[in-house]
């Protein structure tokens, strides 16, 4: 019976992924900054641990409590929507601390045990915003694009040790807490000069028919974890799949990555 540790399980993708893997018979370690009782079922195969991915001491304690893990899913993240011009650099750094450096820190912490065992998998959850430019999410997209570059490079350097690294790219998910969780952070980020343009962007998003659900992401993480091929990227949700195919061509998502002969 394998063990998976998932970050950011209080709602949305993380919660759905924890429930999905538990239903499939896995041992699940669900982590949250502030553990919420009642969101996950009581089960001997499911543990809830506190974890703040921006704090090294919290990461170390969570991994000590977790014990050996087979799969790490770096899902914890912060949303941000607004004009970059109006976004304080302190807010940009906050986004990077969780979305980018939190992912790197968690990965850095689990790699020694995986490399020593000669087995393990890290799944990094990013966004379909990395596939094509989107307005008013410049800082957020930058934080996720950094993770994509990190993951692609890391996957190559860990191949010789039997450790795999994969990417899951969710699409637009209006039913998650992306906006609600960042409401305070996003106040004032649409100044008057951008108001009309922002309204047009919101209107376009409201007309989107193909969207992503939390369950789409959970099932895509499941697919990535159980795929032993060298495939790197997995779009999650009908809109993300359509965008990925439009950007890189039909069928390209199943192409294995190739080791470069030279850096």
C-alpha positions in Angstrom: 0.0 0.0 0.0 1.6 3.3 -1.1 1.6 6.6 0.7 0.9 10.0 -0.9 1.5 13.4 0.7 -0.6 16.2 -0.7 -0.1 19.9 0.2 -3.0 22.4 0.3 -5.9 20.0 1.2 -8.3 22.4 2.9 -10.4 22.8 -0.3 -10.3 22.5 -4.1 -7.8 20.4 -5.9 -6.0 19.2 -2.8 -9.1 18.1 -1.0 -10.5 16.3 -4.1 -7.1 14.6 -4.7 -6.9 13.4 -1.1 -10.4 12.0 -1.3 -9.7 10.3 -4.7 -6.5 8.6 -3.6 -8.1 7.5 -0.3 -11.0 6.0 -2.3 -8.5 4.0 -4.4 -7.0 2.4 -1.3 -3.9 4.5 -0.8 -2.5 5.8 2.5 -3.1 9.6 2.3 -1.3 12.3 4.3 -3.3 15.5 3.7 -1.7 18.7 4.8 -3.0 22.2 5.5 -1.6 25.4 7.0 -4.4 25.2 9.6 -5.9 21.7 9.8 -9.7 21.7 9.4 -11.6 18.8 11.0 -14.6 17.5 9.2 -13.5 18.0 5.6 -11.9 14.6 5.4 -13.3 11.2 6.5 -12.0 9.5 9.6 -9.9 6.6 8.4 -6.8 4.7 9.5 -5.5 5.3 6.0 -5.8 9.1 6.2 -3.8 11.5 8.3 -4.2 15.2 8.6 -1.0 17.2 9.3 -0.3 20.9 9.7 2.1 22.3 7.1 3.1 25.7 5.9 5.2 25.3 2.8 6.8 28.7 3.3 8.3 27.7 6.7 11.4 25.3 6.8 10.6 24.2 10.3 7.0 23.3 9.4 8.2 21.3 6.4 10.7 19.4 8.5 8.2 18.6 11.2 5.5 17.5 8.7 7.9 15.1 7.0 9.1 13.7 10.3 5.5 13.0 11.2 4.7 11.6 7.8 7.5 9.1 7.6 8.4 7.5 4.2 6.3 8.7 1.3 6.0 7.3 -2.2 4.4 10.4 -3.9 4.5 14.1 -3.1 1.9 16.3 -4.7 2.8 20.0 -4.5 -0.6 21.5 -4.8 -0.6 24.3 -2.2 -0.8 27.7 -3.9 -2.2 31.2 -3.8 -4.2 32.9 -6.5 -3.8 36.4 -7.7 -5.8 38.4 -10.2 -5.2 42.0 -11.0 -3.2 44.6 -13.0 0.5 44.0 -12.4 1.1 47.8 -12.3 -1.2 48.0 -9.2 0.2 44.9 -7.5 2.7 45.7 -4.6 6.0 43.8 -5.0 5.4 42.5 -1.4 2.3 40.7 -2.8 4.3 39.3 -5.8 6.9 38.0 -3.3 4.1 36.4 -1.2 2.8 34.6 -4.3 6.2 33.3 -5.2 6.9 32.2 -1.6 4.0 29.8 -1.7 3.6 28.9 -5.4 7.3 28.7 -6.4 9.6 28.5 -3.4 7.1 26.4 -1.4 7.1 23.8 -4.2 10.9 23.9 -4.5 11.3 23.6 -0.7 9.0 20.6 -0.4 10.7 18.9 -3.3 14.1 19.6 -1.9 13.1 18.1 1.4 11.7 14.8 0.1 14.3 14.0 -2.6 17.0 12.5 -0.3 14.6 9.7 0.9 13.4 9.0 -2.7 16.9 9.0 -4.2 18.1 6.6 -1.5 15.2 4.2 -2.1 15.7 4.5 -5.9 12.0 5.2 -6.3 9.5 8.0 -5.8 7.4 10.6 -7.7 6.8 14.3 -7.3 3.8 15.9 -9.0 3.8 19.7 -9.3 0.4 21.3 -9.9 0.8 24.5 -12.0 -1.8 26.0 -14.4 -3.0 26.2 -17.9 -2.0 29.9 -17.7 1.5 28.7 -18.5 0.3 27.3 -21.9 -0.8 30.6 -23.4 -0.8 34.3 -22.2 -3.7 35.4 -20.1 -4.3 39.0 -19.0 -4.4 40.2 -15.4 -2.5 37.2 -14.0 1.0 38.1 -14.8 2.6 37.6 -11.4 0.6 34.4 -10.8 1.6 33.0 -14.2 5.2 33.9 -13.6 5.2 31.9 -10.3 3.7 28.9 -12.0 5.9 29.1 -15.1 9.0 29.0 -12.9 7.7 25.7 -11.5 7.3 24.4 -15.0 10.9 25.1 -15.9 12.1 23.7 -12.6 10.1 20.5 -13.1 11.3 19.8 -16.6 14.9 20.2 -15.7 14.6 18.2 -12.5 12.9 15.3 -14.2 16.0 14.8 -16.4 18.5 15.0 -13.6 16.6 12.4 -11.5 16.0 9.8 -14.2 19.2 7.9 -13.3 18.0 7.5 -9.7 14.6 6.1 -10.4 12.7 9.2 -9.2 10.1 10.7 -11.5 8.7 14.3 -11.7 5.5 15.3 -13.5 3.4 18.4 -14.1 -0.4 18.7 -13.8 -1.8 21.8 -15.5 -5.4 22.6 -14.4 -7.6 24.9 -16.5 -10.0 27.6 -15.3 -11.9 26.3 -12.3 -14.7 28.8 -11.2 -16.0 26.4 -8.6 -12.9 26.4 -6.5 -11.8 28.9 -3.8 -9.2 30.6 -6.0 -10.9 34.0 -5.9 -12.4 33.7 -2.4 -9.1 32.7 -0.8 -7.3 35.7 -2.3 -10.1 38.3 -2.0 -8.2 40.4 0.6 -4.9 40.1 -1.3 -6.6 41.3 -4.5 -8.3 44.4 -3.1 -7.3 47.4 -5.1 -5.6 45.5 -7.9 -8.0 46.7 -10.6 -7.5 50.5 -10.6 -9.8 52.8 -12.6 -7.6 52.9 -15.6 -8.0 49.1 -15.9 -11.6 48.8 -14.9 -13.2 48.6 -18.4 -10.6 46.2 -19.6 -11.0 44.0 -16.6 -14.8 43.9 -17.1 -14.3 42.6 -20.6 -12.0 39.9 -19.3 -14.4 38.9 -16.5 -17.2 38.8 -19.1 -15.2 36.5 -21.4 -14.5 34.2 -18.5 -18.1 34.1 -17.6 -19.0 32.8 -21.0 -16.5 30.0 -20.9 -18.3 26.7 -21.3 -15.6 24.2 -20.9 -14.1 24.6 -17.4 -12.1 22.5 -15.0 -13.4 20.9 -11.8 -11.5 19.8 -8.7 -12.4 16.3 -9.6 -10.8 16.7 -13.0 -7.6 17.6 -11.3 -7.8 14.7 -8.8 -8.3 12.3 -11.7 -5.5 13.8 -13.7 -3.1 13.5 -10.7 -4.2 9.9 -10.4 -3.4 9.3 -14.1 0.0 11.0 -13.8 0.9 9.0 -10.7 0.0 5.7 -12.4 1.7 6.5 -15.7 5.1 4.9 -15.8 6.1 6.5 -19.1 8.4 9.5 -19.4 5.5 11.9 -20.2 6.0 15.1 -18.3 2.8 17.3 -18.7 -0.8 16.4 -18.0 -3.5 19.0 -18.8 -6.5 18.8 -16.4 -10.0 19.8 -17.4 -11.6 20.1 -20.8 -10.5 23.6 -21.3 -6.9 22.9 -20.4 -6.8 19.9 -22.7 -8.1 21.9 -25.6 -5.7 24.7 -24.9 -2.7 22.3 -24.7 -3.6 20.7 -27.9 -4.1 24.0 -29.7 -0.7 25.3 -28.4 1.5 22.3 -29.0 -0.4 20.2 -31.5 -2.8 17.3 -31.4 -1.3 14.3 -29.6 1.8 16.1 -28.4 0.8 15.7 -24.7 1.6 12.0 -24.9 5.1 12.5 -26.3 7.9 11.5 -23.9 10.5 14.1 -23.1 14.0 13.5 -24.5 17.3 13.6 -22.6 19.5 16.3 -24.1 23.0 15.1 -25.0 24.5 18.4 -23.9 23.3 21.1 -21.4 
